[in-house]
Amino acid sequence: MQPAILIEGITKRYGSGSAAVDALKGVDMTVYPGEVVGLIGPSGSGKSTLLKCLGAVIEPTAGKFTLGGEVIYDNGWKTSDLRALRRDRIGFVFQAPYLIPFLDATDNVALLPMLAGVPNPEARKIALEMLSALDVQHRAQARIAELSGGEQQRVSIARALANKPPIILADEPTAPLDSERALTVVKILNRLAQEFQTAIIVVTHDEKIIPTFKRIYHIRDGKTYEEAGEGRAT
């Protein structure tokens, strides 16, 4: 099977000369369609920098990044429209949901496909399908302040999936949730990864969910190594 994400020797240096700091020192990583892979490491290890590089938010210094068989970065960006890349091919889930408070749940999810040029009725249909997939369709007309923390996180995951991107980058998605809701979110991510054949990377410190990953990448001092997880998630 062709990897959804293939990272080869990615480095990131901030500054120059004696003041230079190497945040990433040759990261390698492979994630396949339908996988949820954990990325863990101590503060300052390079997790956030790596996620920003993968999300085309910052430019690596060197290395190669392939998305679905297409080389996106090879010692320089190989695509001219990074905004379209982020919008159409990469979904983001954050620790805070970052939902728009004056829109209801449906409009928050529909906004992304609308920005991609999808007509409003079709975008709303997509939004309702995603909300149904996450079991929050009954809250489709609710404003964000009316949703629980777990419901808000589900809506944010629905938004990330709205354009059916091949990869999703989740940064501490369960940190604000209690154990039951955190494990529910992980189960949802695993189910949706399989259903949509999406590759999902979850950056986390959350001890509650680390044992659920079938594969885990550790990052320390800007380098990665892989270990097998216990794979309890279903």
N, C-alpha and C positions, 0 to 999 in steps of 0.2 A: 504494500500500500504506500502511495506517495504521501510524504509528510505534509500536514497543513502548515506547519511552521518548522523551518530549519534555520538554526542560528549557528554560524561557524566563525569562531575567533573574533567575536564582537568586542571591541575595546572602546572606552570612553575616557578621554583625558580633559580635565579642566585646567585652564591656565597654561603657562609655558615656563621653560627654564627651571630655576630652582624652586619656583612656586607651584610647579605642576603637581596635580593630584590625579592619580589613575583610579577612577571609580570602578571601571571594568577592565579586566586584564586578560581578555581572551575567553569569552563565554561561549560555550557550545551547548545547544539544546535542541531537542527534537520532540515535536508533539504531533500526534496523528489525528485525523478526523474522528470525532466521537469520543475523544479523551478529555478527562478533567485531570490536570496535572498540578500538583502543589509546588510552590516556590517559597522556600522558607530560609530564614537567616537572621542574624542579629541586626540591630540598628546600625546603619552605616556600612552594611556589607555590600550594597550596590543593588538591592531589590528595586527600589523606586527608579533608579537610573535605568536599569534594564527595561522596566516596564515602559518608561517614557521613550526609550529607543524603539521598542517593539511597536508602540503606538504612534510612531512617527511624530512625536511631540518635540523631541530633541534629536539631533543628528549624531550618530556614533562617530568615533574617530577613525576606526578601521574595522574590517571584517566583512561578513556577508550575511544577508538576511533574505531568505526565500519564503514567499507566501503562496501556497498552493501551486508550487512548481514554477512560479514567476519570480525572478530575481528583483527584489524591491530595492535592496541596497547592496552595493559591492564597492567598498571604499568610496562611496558617494551615492546619492539617491539616483535610482534608475527610472523613477517616475516623476513627471513634471507637476502633477497635481496632488500634493500631499493632503489637501483638504478633502478631496474626493476619496482618496484612499482611506482616510479615517472615517469618513461618513458611510461609505458603502461596504468596506471590507473588514472593519475592525469595530467590535462592540466594546463599550467600556462600562464596568460596574464598579462603583466606588464605595468606600466605607459609609459616607453620607449619600443618600439617594440623589441629591441635587435635582429634585423635581421642581417644576414651576408652580408656585403656590396658587396663582389665580386661574390655573387650568385644571380641569378634572382629570381623572386617571386616563381616560381614553385620549384626550387631546395631548397629554404629555407623551404618550406612546406614538400617536399619529404624527407628531411634529417631525420626527426624523425622516420617515418616508416622504412627507410633504416637502421637506428641504431637498430631497433627492429628485423631486419633480413628479411624484405620484399625486394624481388628483385627490382632492379632499375626501370624496366618498370612498374611494378605494383605500386611502390611507387609514381612514377610520375603521374600515372592515378589517384591515390587517391588524390594527390595534386591538380590536375586540377578539380576534383569533389568538393573539399573543396573551392577552389577559385571561382568556379561557384556558390556554395551555398552562398558565400559572395559578389557576383556581382562584382568580380574583375578579372574574367577570361580573360578579354581583356588586362590585364596588366601582363599576365602570364610570358612573356619573358622579362619584364622590370627589370632593375637593381634597387636596393633599392633607390639609389639617384635620380632616375627618378620618384619615386612615391610621391604623396602628403602625408601629415601627416595622413589623414583619410585612405588613401589606405594602408599605412604601417601598421596601426593598424588592418585593416581587414586581411592583410596577416598574422599578428601575431596571430589573432584569428583562422584563417585557420590552422596554424601550431599547435595550442593548440588542435584542433579537429582532427588532422590527424590520430591519433591512436584510435579515438572514445572512449576517456576515460569516465568513469562514472561520474567524477567530474572535474570541472574547477575552479581554483582559480584566480580571476582577481583583481590585486592590482592597484587601481586608473587608470583604463583603459581609462578613458575619460578626465583625467586632462589636457593633452596638446591640447585638441580639442575645437573648438568653439561650441556654443550651438547646432546648427543644426547637426553638425557631431557627437557630444556627444549623442544626442537623437537617431540618426540613429544607432550608435553602440549598444545602449541599446535595441532598437527594434530588431536588428540582434541577439543579445544574447538571447532574449526571444524566437524568432522564432527557433533558433537552439537548444535551450534547449528542446523545444517541439518536434522538428523533430527527435533529436537523444536521447531524454529522458535523457539528461545530467543534473546533478545538478550543478548549478553555484552560487558561492559566490562572490559578488562584494564588495570589500573594497573601500570606497569612502568618500571624503569630498565634492564632487561636488554637490552643491545645485541644479544644473539644473536637475540632474537625480534622486535624492532621492525620489521625489514624484511618480516616476514610479514604485517603488517596491511594490509588493503585500504583501510581508512580510519583516520586517526589524528587525535586531538584533542590539541593542545598546550595546556597551561595554564601561565600565567606571571603573577605578580602578581595572582592572583585572577580572571583573564579567560582565555577560551578562543578558539582559532582552529583551523580544520580544514585538514588537508592530505591529499592522496591518498597512500596507501602504495604499496609496490611489489607487494603482493598475491602473494607467492610461496607462501603457505601453500595447501595443497590438502587 
